[in-house]
Amino acid sequence: MAKYHASPRYMVGSITFDLHGNYETDNAEEIAQLEALVPTWIKRLDEIKTEEPAEVTEPIAKAPAKPRRTSAK
């Protein structure tokens, strides 16, 4: 399911966005047609996941804090 947002009642051929500017579709032809307009005229709301998630590594430990010097007056 692909979700898009544009101006309310925006039309692309036979595709008409609702009064809030939203449109959802599973049709591959419609998705291809709408993808040609992203990001110039419309915005895709769902993410296309094509990449593998990055490997999570251990965070780098902070160096121990240096002791503060106090004046001996």
Contact map, one row per residue, 1 for C-alpha under 8 A:
1110000000000000000000011100000000000000000000000000000000000000000000000
1111000000000000000000011100001000000000000111000000000000000000000000000
1111100000000000000001111000000000000000000111000000000000000000000000000
0111110000000000000001110000000000000000011111000000000000000000000000000
0011111000000000100011100000000000000000011110000000000000000000000000000
0001111101000000100011000000000000000000111000000000000000000000000000000
0000111111000000100110000000000000000000010000000000000000000000000000000
0000011111000000111111000000000000000000000000000000000000000000000000000
0000001111100001111110000000000000000000000000000000000000000000000000000
0000011111110001110010000000000000000000000000000000000000000000000000000
0000000011111111100000000000000000000000000000000000000000000000000000000
0000000001111111000000000000000001000000000000000000000000000000000000000
0000000000111111000000000000000000000000000000000000000000000000000000000
0000000000111111000000000000000000000000000000000000000000000000000000000
0000000000111111100000000000010000000000000000000000000000000000000000000
0000000011111111110000100000000000000000000000000000000000000000000000000
0000111111100011111111100000000000000000000000000000000000000000000000000
0000000111000001111111100000000000000000000000000000000000000000000000000
0000000110000000111111000000000000000000000000000000000000000000000000000
0000001110000000111111000000000000000000000000000000000000000000000000000
0000111111000000111111100000000000000000000000000000000000000000000000000
0011110100000000111111110000000000000000000000000000000000000000000000000
0011100000000001110011111000000000000000000000000000000000000000000000000
1111000000000000000001111100000000000000000000000000000000000000000000000
1110000000000000000000111110011000000000000000000000000000000000000000000
1100000000000000000000011111011000000000000000000000000000000000000000000
0000000000000000000000001111111000000000000000000000000000000000000000000
0000000000000000000000000111111100000000000000000000000000000000000000000
0000000000000000000000000011111110000000000000000000000000000000000000000
0000000000000010000000001111111111000000000000000000000000000000000000000
0100000000000000000000001111111111100000000000000000000000000000000000000
0000000000000000000000000001111111110000000000000000000000000000000000000
0000000000000000000000000000111111111000000000000000000000000000000000000
0000000000010000000000000000011111111100010000000000000000000000000000000
0000000000000000000000000000001111111100000000000000000000000000000000000
0000000000000000000000000000000111111100000000000000000000000000000000000
0000000000000000000000000000000011111111110000000000000000000000000000000
0000000000000000000000000000000001111111111100000000000000000000000000000
0000000000000000000000000000000000001111111100000000000000000000000000000
0000000000000000000000000000000000001111111000000000000000000000000000000
0000010000000000000000000000000000001111111000000000000000000000000000000
0001111000000000000000000000000001001111111100000000000000000000000000000
0001110000000000000000000000000000000111111110000000000000000000000000000
0111100000000000000000000000000000000110011111100000000000000000000000000
0111100000000000000000000000000000000000001111100000000000000000000000000
0111000000000000000000000000000000000000000111110000000000000000000000000
0000000000000000000000000000000000000000000111111000000000000000000000000
0000000000000000000000000000000000000000000001111100000000000000000000000
0000000000000000000000000000000000000000000000111110000000000000000000000
0000000000000000000000000000000000000000000000011111000000000000000000000
0000000000000000000000000000000000000000000000001111100000000000000000000
0000000000000000000000000000000000000000000000000111110000000000000000000
0000000000000000000000000000000000000000000000000011111000000000000000000
0000000000000000000000000000000000000000000000000001111100000000000000000
0000000000000000000000000000000000000000000000000000111110000000000000000
0000000000000000000000000000000000000000000000000000011111000000000000000
0000000000000000000000000000000000000000000000000000001111100000000000000
0000000000000000000000000000000000000000000000000000000111110000000000000
0000000000000000000000000000000000000000000000000000000011111000000000000
0000000000000000000000000000000000000000000000000000000001111100000000000
0000000000000000000000000000000000000000000000000000000000111110000000000
0000000000000000000000000000000000000000000000000000000000011111000000000
0000000000000000000000000000000000000000000000000000000000001111100000000
0000000000000000000000000000000000000000000000000000000000000111110000000
0000000000000000000000000000000000000000000000000000000000000011111000000
0000000000000000000000000000000000000000000000000000000000000001111100000
0000000000000000000000000000000000000000000000000000000000000000111110000
0000000000000000000000000000000000000000000000000000000000000000011111000
0000000000000000000000000000000000000000000000000000000000000000001111100
0000000000000000000000000000000000000000000000000000000000000000000111110
0000000000000000000000000000000000000000000000000000000000000000000011111
0000000000000000000000000000000000000000000000000000000000000000000001111
0000000000000000000000000000000000000000000000000000000000000000000000111
